[in-house]
Amino acid sequence: MDVTCSTSSICNLVAISIDRFIAVTQPIKYAKHKSNTRVWLTIVFVWVFSGLVGSPIVLGLNTLPDNVTGDFECAFNNKYFVLFSSLCSFYIPCAILVFLYYRIFKPVFQFPQSSLNPRPSRRQVLDGQHTPKGQIEGQVKTNPCDNVSNCNGRK
């Protein structure tokens, strides 16, 4: 039962990451195709997959070797099941999670820092350390109404 529940947990994280990946990379398609049916099908698929991964234990795959006598350790004895369940329950989903979040955050880290153009502090503006966008260094920006006699009542 613990294999099924832990597999379901990480597979739900994968489903969430797939949903976020589609929402970020294809927002129009995502908005058009999201539905309750899709959510329910995803939940059912995750639990069926998790049940299939955990079912070999219930079906008797984990049998004890014939030469065990006396006290024995409660452990998975079938190395193929251990490999199969480890890959399906952790390593493959973990690789998918890392890949998808890498693809989601890659554009964020590649975005040029200079194009963010953060708002200058008041001190930078007052000290003349900040040049407004579209203004050449050293140029003084004037009000266009300063040289016009009547500019909507402003002079």
N, C-alpha and C positions, 0 to 999 in steps of 0.2 A: 504494500500500500504506500510506503514512503517513497518508493521509486516513482510510482504513478503521480503522486502529489508534487514531488519536486520537479519532475519532468513537466507537469502541467504549469507549474509556477514559472519556470524559465521560458516555456513556449508562449505563455501569455505575455511575457516581456518582449519576446520576439514579435508577436502580433502587434503589440503597441508600437514597437520601433518601426515596423513595416508601415503601419498607419501614419506615423509621424513623417516618415520618409516620403510617402506619397503626398501627404498634405503640404510638405515644404517644397518638394521638387515639381509637383504638378497640382497647384492649388485649384485651378478651374476644374480639372478632371475629378479631383477629390471631392469637391463640393457637389458635383453633378452625380457622382456614383455612390456617395455614402448613403447607407440605409440600415434600418434595424435588421433586415433579413441578412445582410452581409455580416453584421456583428454577431448575430446568433449562429450563423454558419461557421464563423471563425471560432467561437467558443466551443461548439460541438466538435469541430475538427481537432482542436487542441486537446480536448478530453479523450476523444477516441484514440488519437495518436499516443497520448500518455498512457492510456489503458493498454494499448498494444505493446508499448515498451515494457510495462510492468507485468504483463500477463505471463511471461515464461516462468516467473517465480510461482505464481498461483497454479500454473499447469504442471508443475513438478519438474521443471528443468534443473532446479538446484537440488540434486540428490546427493546424498553422502557417498563417499567412496566406500567400497566393500571392506577395506582393511581397517576401518575405524572401530576401535573397541574402547569401552569406558567413557571417560569424559571427553567431550569434543567442543571445539569452538564454533559458535554460531556465526558462520560466514558464507559468502557466496563461493561455492567451490568450482563453478563452471567458468573457466577463463574466457570463453567465447561470449558468455552472457555479460560478464563484467566489462569486456571491451565494447560490446554492442550497446549496453545501457549507458556506459560512460560517454561514448560518442554521441548517441542520440539525446541523452539527457543533459549534457553539459557542453562538450567541446564544440560540436557543430552549432548549436544555438548561440554559444558565446562568440564564436567567430562571425556569425551573422550579425549579432548585435554590434560588435566592434566595427565591422564593415559599414553597416548602415549609419551608425552615428558618425563615423569618419566622413562618409559622403554628405551627411547633413551639415556638419560643422566645417568642412573643408572650405566652402566659399566664404565663411565668416572670417577665417584666419587669412585668406588670400586677399581680402578686401583691402585696398591700399589705405594706410593710415592717414595720408594727407587728404584724401577725398572725404574723410569724415568731417573735416573742418569744424572742430569743436568751437563752441561759443567762447569768445575771449572773456577773461575776467574784467571787472570794472577797473581794476588797477592797471591792467595792460592797456586799456583804451585811454585812460587818463594820462598815463605815462607816455603815450604815443608809440607803444610797442606793437600795436595791432593796426594793420592796414585793412580797411573794409574791402570786401570783394568788389572788384571792378575799379578800384582806385590805385593809381600808381604811387609808389613810395615817394614821399615828399610833396605830393600834390595836395592842395587844400581844397576840400569839397565845399562849394558855396551853394547857397539857396538860389534857384533860378529866378525867384521873385525879387531878389535884392536890387537888380538893375532895372526893373520895370516899375513905372510910376503907379499903376493901379493893377494889382494882382489879387483880385477878390478881397480887397480890403487889407491885405497884408503888405507891409512895407518893411 
